[in-house]
Amino acid sequence: MADAGRILIVGGGIAGLSLAIALRRAGAAPELVERSPAWPAVGAGIVLHANAVRALRALGVGEAIEAASAPLPRWGFFDQQGRQLCETDLTDLWREVGPCRAITRIRLQEILLTAAARVPCRLGVALTGLTQHGHRASVTFADESAGEYDLVVGADGINSTVRRLAISPLPPQYANTMIWRSIISARPPGTDNMMHFTGERSFFGLIPVEDGRTYGFAGLVGDRFDDPPVGRLERLRQRFGGFGGPVPAYLAALQRDEQIHFGPVEWVELGCWHSGRVVLIGDAAHAAPPHMAEGGAMAIEDALVLAQLLHGADTAADGLGRYQARRRPRVQWVQQQSRLAAKSGSLPLATRYAALREHGDQMLRDRYQPLIQIP
């Protein structure tokens, strides 16, 4: 594989594990470190649009994903009371690319971990230092160990340490939305497809996942604020109690504050994703608001493309440049469209309802059309 030599992957989430699998399949022998003492599965559920499923098939885990996820044949938008505004046939939209699925993040993590079992991994190891000299990158870790690598890959998420140390010190930018995510062990009536309810500077989504469970997410558009864990469930019910359809049944099925993950929606936009022998993938390089549900897909695609280009490059540096040139247009489209969708939450409700009724299906098809092509 070119002169990539010793490769360190920093981060054991979707991006890092996908790259570990892809590099191993390409004949490399990467190492992986993860700062958390246990394998992270941040969030609750994840939508796998057909391009994500296609990428997971390329990693060799397609059958496992199909067996462990729920199908998503349609995506409907509704007003706050639960009246349908528009609907898109996702099977028709993606056609030959394949189906859309949904899965809990924990189950997806388990599948990727199984596929990456032969990659040396160290948990509870945080990166504390990163310097470059010549064709090598020197790293130090919180456990006082150190090493030299021919390539360091930052797959460590939106608050990437690798990005801060080697690429850019700028923090993620707030996308003007706070979001709550959770899973219930039930399927409220009518939630066999993706459902998105839109209210006044607010929204609520319901998505079926495996084993008869349902993934729910709720968002408020506005300034950043904190929502402490104690009492979070009751406050969630109060904030979104005006939503209709199956939302009340979902909220009633939640049982504990600890079920609900809360945080800001943020995004990252960089001029360059690599420097010397350091490169970023996934959210570390280009996090976007979740309104297209493409963050996981972009991370997995990044991993596949980077592994492929490193394998075929004369030098690792050449492979990194080609990686960014190939991935940037696709990622920029997702970032742009995701931010537009996020900003629409600030529009008057009547304006949004009218746009969805008249153009919703076509807008969604136009948004995903460029992603039908192989990355």
C-alpha positions as CSV (number, residue, x, y, z in Angstrom):
1,M,0.0,0.0,0.0
2,A,2.1,2.9,-1.3
3,D,4.5,3.9,1.4
4,A,1.8,4.3,4.1
5,G,3.7,2.0,6.4
6,R,2.6,2.2,10.0
7,I,-0.9,3.7,10.2
8,L,-2.6,5.0,13.4
9,I,-6.4,5.5,13.4
10,V,-7.5,7.8,16.2
11,G,-11.2,7.2,17.1
12,G,-13.3,4.0,17.3
13,G,-16.6,5.2,16.0
14,I,-18.2,4.6,12.6
15,A,-15.5,6.4,10.7
16,G,-12.5,4.8,12.5
17,L,-13.9,1.2,12.5
18,S,-14.9,1.5,8.8
19,L,-11.4,2.7,7.9
20,A,-9.8,-0.1,9.9
21,I,-11.9,-2.6,8.0
22,A,-11.2,-1.0,4.7
23,L,-7.5,-0.8,5.2
24,R,-7.3,-4.4,6.5
25,R,-9.2,-5.6,3.4
26,A,-6.7,-3.6,1.2
27,G,-3.7,-5.4,2.8
28,A,-2.6,-2.8,5.4
29,A,-2.1,-3.4,9.1
30,P,-3.5,-0.3,10.9
31,E,-3.7,0.3,14.6
32,L,-6.6,2.0,16.4
33,V,-6.8,3.9,19.6
34,E,-10.0,5.1,21.3
35,R,-10.1,7.6,24.2
36,S,-13.2,6.0,25.8
37,P,-12.7,3.1,28.1
38,A,-15.5,1.3,26.3
39,W,-16.5,1.3,22.7
40,P,-18.5,4.4,22.0
41,A,-22.0,4.4,20.4
42,V,-23.0,8.1,20.9
43,G,-26.6,8.9,20.2
44,A,-29.5,6.5,19.8
45,G,-30.3,5.4,16.2
46,I,-29.0,6.1,12.7
47,V,-30.6,6.2,9.3
48,L,-28.7,4.4,6.6
49,H,-29.8,5.8,3.3
50,A,-29.1,3.5,0.3
51,N,-25.6,5.0,-0.3
52,A,-24.6,4.1,3.3
53,V,-26.0,0.6,2.8
54,R,-24.0,0.3,-0.5
55,A,-20.8,1.4,1.4
56,L,-21.4,-1.1,4.2
57,R,-21.8,-3.8,1.6
58,A,-18.4,-2.8,0.2
59,L,-17.0,-3.3,3.7
60,G,-18.3,-6.8,3.7
61,V,-21.0,-6.3,6.3
62,G,-24.1,-5.9,4.1
63,E,-25.8,-9.2,5.2
64,A,-25.2,-8.4,8.8
65,I,-26.7,-4.9,8.4
66,E,-29.8,-6.2,6.6
67,A,-30.4,-8.8,9.3
68,A,-30.0,-6.3,12.1
69,S,-31.9,-3.3,10.8
70,A,-35.4,-2.2,9.8
71,P,-36.4,-1.2,6.3
72,L,-37.3,2.4,5.5
73,P,-39.4,2.4,2.3
74,R,-40.9,5.9,2.6
75,W,-40.2,9.3,4.2
76,G,-43.2,11.4,5.2
77,F,-43.4,15.0,6.4
78,F,-46.3,16.1,8.6
79,D,-47.6,19.2,10.3
80,Q,-47.5,19.6,14.0
81,Q,-50.9,18.0,14.4
82,G,-49.9,14.9,12.4
83,R,-51.5,15.8,9.0
84,Q,-49.3,14.6,6.1
85,L,-47.7,17.4,4.0
86,C,-45.8,15.2,1.5
87,E,-44.2,11.8,1.1
88,T,-41.3,10.4,-0.8
89,D,-41.0,6.8,-2.0
90,L,-37.4,6.0,-1.0
91,T,-37.3,2.8,-2.9
92,D,-38.1,4.6,-6.1
93,L,-35.7,7.5,-5.3
94,W,-32.7,5.2,-4.8
95,R,-33.8,2.5,-7.2
96,E,-30.8,0.2,-8.2
97,V,-28.6,1.6,-5.4
98,G,-30.6,-0.5,-2.9
99,P,-32.8,-0.1,0.1
100,C,-32.7,2.4,3.0
101,R,-32.4,0.9,6.5
102,A,-32.4,2.1,10.1
103,I,-30.5,0.6,13.0
104,T,-29.5,1.5,16.6
105,R,-26.0,2.8,16.9
106,I,-25.1,0.1,19.4
107,R,-26.0,-2.6,16.9
108,L,-24.1,-0.9,14.1
109,Q,-21.1,-0.6,16.3
110,E,-21.2,-4.3,17.2
111,I,-21.3,-5.2,13.5
112,L,-18.3,-3.0,12.7
113,L,-16.4,-4.3,15.7
114,T,-16.9,-7.9,14.6
115,A,-15.6,-7.0,11.1
116,A,-12.6,-5.2,12.6
117,A,-11.7,-7.9,15.0
118,R,-8.2,-8.5,13.5
119,V,-7.2,-4.8,13.9
120,P,-5.2,-4.1,17.0
121,C,-7.2,-1.7,19.2
122,R,-6.5,0.1,22.5
123,L,-9.3,1.5,24.6
124,G,-9.0,4.3,27.1
125,V,-6.1,5.8,25.3
126,A,-6.4,9.5,24.5
127,L,-4.1,11.4,22.2
128,T,-2.3,14.2,23.9
129,G,0.5,15.3,21.4
130,L,1.1,15.2,17.7
131,T,4.1,16.6,15.8
132,Q,5.5,15.9,12.4
133,H,9.1,15.7,11.1
134,G,10.0,14.6,7.7
135,H,7.9,11.6,6.6
136,R,6.9,10.6,10.1
137,A,4.3,11.8,12.7
138,S,5.1,11.4,16.4
139,V,2.3,10.9,18.8
140,T,2.0,10.8,22.6
141,F,-0.8,9.4,24.6
142,A,-2.4,10.1,28.0
143,D,-1.0,6.8,29.4
144,E,2.5,8.2,28.7
145,S,3.1,5.8,25.8
146,A,4.3,7.2,22.4
147,G,4.9,6.1,18.9
148,E,5.9,7.1,15.4
149,Y,3.7,6.6,12.4
150,D,3.8,7.0,8.6
151,L,0.2,8.1,8.7
152,V,-2.2,9.4,11.4
153,V,-5.9,9.4,10.6
154,G,-8.2,11.6,12.7
155,A,-11.5,9.7,12.9
156,D,-12.2,11.2,16.3
157,G,-15.5,13.0,15.7
158,I,-16.7,16.5,15.7
159,N,-14.5,17.6,18.6
160,S,-11.4,16.0,17.1
161,T,-8.2,16.2,19.0
162,V,-6.2,15.3,15.8
163,R,-7.9,18.3,14.0
164,R,-7.0,20.6,16.8
165,L,-3.4,19.5,17.1
166,A,-2.5,19.2,13.4
167,I,-5.1,20.9,11.1
168,S,-7.1,23.7,12.7
169,P,-7.7,25.0,16.3
170,L,-11.1,26.4,15.4
171,P,-14.0,24.7,17.3
172,P,-17.2,23.4,15.6
173,Q,-19.8,26.0,14.7
174,Y,-23.3,25.9,16.3
175,A,-26.1,25.2,13.8
176,N,-28.8,27.0,15.9
177,T,-30.5,23.8,16.9
178,M,-30.6,21.8,20.2
179,I,-31.6,18.1,19.8
180,W,-32.8,15.2,22.0
181,R,-32.4,11.6,20.8
182,S,-33.8,8.4,22.4
183,I,-35.0,4.8,21.7
184,I,-38.2,3.1,22.9
185,S,-38.8,-0.6,23.0
186,A,-42.1,-0.3,21.1
187,R,-43.5,0.8,17.7
188,P,-46.3,3.4,18.0
189,P,-49.1,2.8,15.5
190,G,-48.2,4.2,12.1
191,T,-44.4,4.4,12.5
192,D,-43.5,1.9,9.8
193,N,-41.7,4.6,7.8
194,M,-39.6,7.7,8.5
195,M,-41.8,10.4,9.9
196,H,-40.9,14.1,10.4
197,F,-43.3,16.4,12.2
198,T,-42.5,20.1,11.9
199,G,-43.7,22.8,14.3
200,E,-42.9,26.4,15.1
201,R,-39.1,26.5,15.4
202,S,-39.3,22.8,16.4
203,F,-39.5,19.3,14.9
204,F,-40.0,15.7,16.0
205,G,-38.9,12.6,14.1
206,L,-39.8,9.0,14.5
207,I,-38.0,6.1,12.7
208,P,-38.5,2.4,13.1
209,V,-35.3,0.4,14.0
210,E,-34.6,-3.3,14.7
211,D,-36.5,-5.6,17.0
212,G,-39.8,-3.5,17.0
213,R,-38.1,-0.5,18.6
214,T,-38.4,3.2,17.5
215,Y,-35.8,5.9,17.3
216,G,-37.0,9.4,18.2
217,F,-35.4,12.8,17.8
218,A,-36.7,16.2,18.7
219,G,-35.2,19.6,18.0
220,L,-35.6,23.3,19.0
221,V,-34.3,26.1,16.8
222,G,-32.7,28.9,18.7
223,D,-29.9,29.8,21.1
224,R,-27.8,27.2,22.7
225,F,-28.8,26.1,26.3
226,D,-28.3,23.3,28.7
227,D,-30.8,20.6,29.7
228,P,-29.4,18.7,32.8
229,P,-30.1,15.0,33.0
230,V,-32.3,15.2,36.1
231,G,-35.8,16.0,35.0
232,R,-35.0,15.8,31.3
233,L,-37.8,13.4,30.4
234,E,-40.5,15.6,32.0
235,R,-39.2,18.7,30.3
236,L,-39.1,16.9,27.0
237,R,-42.7,16.0,27.3
238,Q,-43.6,19.5,28.2
239,R,-41.7,21.1,25.3
240,F,-43.1,18.7,22.7
241,G,-46.5,18.0,24.2
242,G,-48.2,20.0,21.4
243,F,-47.2,17.5,18.7
244,G,-49.8,15.0,17.4
245,G,-49.8,11.8,15.4
246,P,-47.8,9.0,17.2
247,V,-45.6,11.5,19.0
248,P,-47.6,11.5,22.3
249,A,-47.4,7.7,22.3
250,Y,-43.7,7.8,21.8
251,L,-43.2,10.3,24.7
252,A,-45.4,8.3,27.0
253,A,-43.3,5.2,26.3
254,L,-40.1,6.9,27.5
255,Q,-39.4,5.9,31.1
256,R,-36.2,7.4,32.4
257,D,-34.1,10.6,32.0
258,E,-31.1,8.4,31.2
259,Q,-32.8,7.3,27.9
260,I,-32.5,10.7,26.4
261,H,-29.3,12.0,24.8
262,F,-29.2,15.8,24.5
263,G,-26.8,18.3,22.8
264,P,-26.2,21.0,20.2
265,V,-26.3,20.5,16.5
266,E,-22.9,21.6,15.2
267,W,-20.9,21.6,11.9
268,V,-17.3,21.7,10.8
269,E,-16.0,23.2,7.6
270,L,-12.3,23.2,6.8
271,G,-10.2,24.5,3.9
272,C,-8.0,21.4,4.0
273,W,-8.4,18.0,5.6
274,H,-4.8,16.9,5.6
275,S,-1.4,18.2,6.6
276,G,1.8,16.2,5.9
277,R,1.2,12.7,7.2
278,V,-2.1,13.6,9.0
279,V,-5.6,13.3,7.5
280,L,-9.1,13.7,8.8
281,I,-12.2,11.6,7.9
282,G,-15.9,11.7,8.8
283,D,-17.2,14.3,11.3
284,A,-13.6,15.3,12.2
285,A,-13.3,16.7,8.7
286,H,-16.7,17.8,7.7
287,A,-19.5,17.3,10.3
288,A,-22.9,18.6,9.0
289,P,-26.3,19.1,10.6
290,P,-28.2,15.8,10.7
291,H,-31.1,16.9,8.5
292,M,-30.1,14.7,5.6
293,A,-29.1,11.8,7.8
294,E,-25.9,11.4,5.8
295,G,-23.2,11.8,8.5
296,G,-22.6,8.1,8.9
297,A,-22.7,7.5,5.1
298,M,-20.1,10.2,4.5
299,A,-17.8,8.7,7.1
300,I,-18.1,5.2,5.6
301,E,-17.6,6.5,2.1
302,D,-14.5,8.5,3.3
303,A,-13.0,5.3,4.7
304,L,-13.5,3.3,1.5
305,V,-12.2,6.0,-0.8
306,L,-9.1,6.8,1.4
307,A,-8.2,3.1,1.7
308,Q,-8.6,2.7,-2.1
309,L,-6.5,5.7,-3.0
310,L,-3.7,4.9,-0.5
311,H,-3.6,1.4,-2.0
312,G,-3.1,2.8,-5.5
313,A,-0.9,5.8,-4.8
314,D,2.8,6.1,-5.4
315,T,3.1,8.0,-2.1
316,A,0.9,8.5,0.9
317,A,0.9,12.3,0.4
318,D,-0.3,11.8,-3.2
319,G,-3.1,9.5,-1.9
320,L,-4.2,12.2,0.7
321,G,-4.4,14.9,-2.0
322,R,-6.5,12.7,-4.3
323,Y,-8.7,11.7,-1.4
324,Q,-9.7,15.3,-0.6
325,A,-10.2,16.2,-4.3
326,R,-12.5,13.3,-4.8
327,R,-14.5,13.6,-1.6
328,R,-14.9,17.3,-1.2
329,P,-17.6,18.0,-3.9
330,R,-19.8,15.3,-2.5
331,V,-19.3,16.3,1.1
332,Q,-19.8,20.0,0.3
333,W,-23.1,19.2,-1.3
334,V,-24.3,17.3,1.8
335,Q,-23.1,20.2,4.1
336,Q,-24.8,22.8,2.0
337,Q,-28.1,21.0,1.7
338,S,-28.0,20.0,5.4
339,R,-27.5,23.6,6.4
340,L,-30.3,24.8,4.1
341,A,-32.6,22.3,5.7
342,A,-31.6,23.3,9.2
343,K,-32.1,27.0,8.4
344,S,-35.6,26.3,7.0
345,G,-36.6,25.6,10.6
346,S,-36.5,29.4,11.3
347,L,-39.0,30.2,8.5
348,P,-42.6,31.0,9.3
349,L,-44.6,27.8,9.8
350,A,-47.1,28.6,7.0
351,T,-44.2,29.1,4.6
352,R,-42.7,25.8,5.4
353,Y,-46.0,24.0,5.2
354,A,-46.8,25.4,1.8
355,A,-43.4,24.6,0.4
356,L,-43.6,21.0,1.7
357,R,-47.1,20.5,0.3
358,E,-46.2,21.9,-3.2
359,H,-42.6,20.8,-3.6
360,G,-41.6,18.5,-0.7
361,D,-41.2,15.3,-2.7
362,Q,-39.2,16.9,-5.5
363,M,-37.0,18.9,-3.1
364,L,-36.1,15.6,-1.3
365,R,-35.4,13.8,-4.6
366,D,-33.2,16.7,-5.8
367,R,-31.3,16.7,-2.5
368,Y,-30.3,13.1,-2.8
369,Q,-29.9,12.7,-6.5
370,P,-26.2,13.5,-6.6
371,L,-25.5,10.8,-4.0
372,I,-26.9,8.0,-6.2
373,Q,-23.6,7.9,-8.1
374,I,-20.8,5.8,-6.6
375,P,-18.5,8.0,-4.6
